[in-house]
Amino acid sequence: MPKSNFLVIGHPIGHTMSPFIHKRLFELRGKSEEYGVKDIPTINSESFSQLRFLRGFNVTIPHKTAVIPFLDKLDPKAELFGSVNTVSNDGGVLTGYTTDGIGFLRAIEAGGACVSEKTLLLGCGGAARVVAYEAALAGGEIVIAARCAEKAERLADDLRQSIPGTRVRCTEIANLEKEKDQYDLAVNTTPVGMYPKAGASVVAEQVVSRCSAVFDAVYNPDETQFIRLAQKCGKTAIRGMAMLVWQAAAAHEIWDGSQYTAKEIDLLCRESVQEMNRIFYS
């Protein structure tokens, strides 16, 4: 039986911030739960059987879809998104949820932005799918900009079929500099600008200048080049650590009903950045 009651699974899992964040969330509510890390290369019957003893666990890349067939139940939004990042064990019944979407929404709301108007979505992978679905559910207009046009069109087609009335079009990231469109929010879901290649931005300053607000799902480093460009242009700039911490807090709501204030999450974001900097940059 695993030592921890809760853990995160993925592969490779490396220096994940999950243990630090979740332990602090437990502590904020006076709980002394153990939270561990398990590197699982492949999800199969044998590897999954080890997880059934846990009270709950988180799922990260590349298992957010692969874990679904092994669960007993799916929350409606996890089913819609085709993605699970949180699992709850209720009397032996394992239910899969996705808190990525609510983590994203709470992060941008706390930062003063929204997805109910016109959103420029940079990328078309798993994180992009979460943002796209939340924007579509909010009734917003979506422009998906990606390097792989075929993959972007597949995501757009999925949105149209799953959420009738969705307003979505696709373009290539390279074309954005030629266009003149204005956006209420630009969201980077690509790995561009991530540690250790932190000097790059997914789009140029002239594209950022046409956005009222930006959100970067990259959280390491805390201040990416994309965020720097937004600040230079005087735009609202929301950092990726906020989404990471808010989605973790939403997992605790599922596990034990704990709720957290914006002030608590803001403080934990700052603590998490300090811990991340200690791990990666000291």
Sequence and secondary structure as in RCSB ss.txt:
>XXXX:A:sequence
MPKSNFLVIGHPIGHTMSPFIHKRLFELRGKSEEYGVKDIPTINSESFSQLRFLRGFNVTIPHKTAVIPFLDKLD
PKAELFGSVNTVSNDGGVLTGYTTDGIGFLRAIEAGGACVSEKTLLLGCGGAARVVAYEAALAGGEIVIAARCAE
KAERLADDLRQSIPGTRVRCTEIANLEKEKDQYDLAVNTTPVGMYPKAGASVVAEQVVSRCSAVFDAVYNPDETQ
FIRLAQKCGKTAIRGMAMLVWQAAAAHEIWDGSQYTAKEIDLLCRESVQEMNRIFYS
>XXXX:A:secstr
  S SEEEEESS  S SHHHHHHHHHHHTT    EEEEE SS  HHHHHTTTTSSEEEE TT TTTTGGG SEE 
HHHHHHT   EEEEETTEEEEE  HHHHHHHHHHHHT  SSSEEEEE  SHHHHHHHHHHHHTT EEEEEES HH
HHHHHHHHHHHHSTT EEEEEEGGGTTT    BSEEEE SSTT TTSTT  SS HHHHTTBSEEEE   SSSS H
HHHHHHHTT EEE HHHHHHHHHHHHHHHHH     HHHHHHHHHHHHHHHHHHHH 
